Amino acid sequence: MKRVLYVFGLLVISFGLKAQTDTIPNQQQNTAQTLMSSKPGLQIGGYGEVHYNQPLKSNTHNLGTLDAHRMVLFFGYNFSSKTQFVTEVEIEYAREVWVEQMFIQYRLNRYSNFRAGVLLVPMGIINEYHEPTAFNGVERPIIDNKIAPTT
């Protein structure tokens, strides 16, 4: 009986040690992180966002509104495995141009790096991961539009 408990205890401990690994295989990356982890040289990307809102009422059929909200262009350059440059330029409503982020990064080691430039403040999921697929529905959540300072 002691031997069975001893073997069972070793199995439980070994499974616990296996769970303490350092890798996160399904970790979500924003577009800037994806550009920095790709192959050396120039990287270009982007997305566009078009909103269609259709008001729903019981027996009334109103026309919806189509809004070409934004077009975002990403440019990155990987100088080496340790040094990268990233910029994100946003064109809103075809008349406003914003530089959302622009920075150069130097990777000190596996766990830390140094960034200098215009950075996104990592406050909430919408600010750091502000692509349209990060929020449910057509418009951003009201807390991220009106209360919290997001991009």
RABEL-V830056 format. One record per backbone hydrogen bond with DSSP energy under -0.5 kcal/mol. NH is the residue of the N-H (numbers start at 1). CO is the residue of the C=O. Records with the same first field share a line. If there is no record, write none. Layout:
# RABEL-V830056
NH->CO  CO
This chain:
# RABEL-V830056
5->1
6->2
7->3
8->4
9->5
10->6
11->7
12->8
13->9
14->10
15->11
16->12
17->13
18->14
19->15
20->17
21->18
27->24
34->30
35->31
36->32
37->33
38->35
41->78
43->76
45->74
47->72
49->70
51->67
53->65
54->52
55->53
57->55  60
62->55  60
65->53
67->51
69->49  67
70->49
71->91
72->47
73->89
74->45
75->87
76->43
77->85
78->41
79->77  83
80->83
84->105
85->77
86->103
87->75
88->101
89->73
90->98
91->71
92->90  96
93->69
95->92
96->92
98->90
100->88  98
101->88
102->118
103->86
104->116
105->84
106->114
107->82
108->106  112
109->112
114->106
116->104
118->102
119->117
122->120
123->121
124->122
128->124
129->125
130->128
134->131
135->132
144->141
145->141
146->142
147->142  143
148->143
150->148
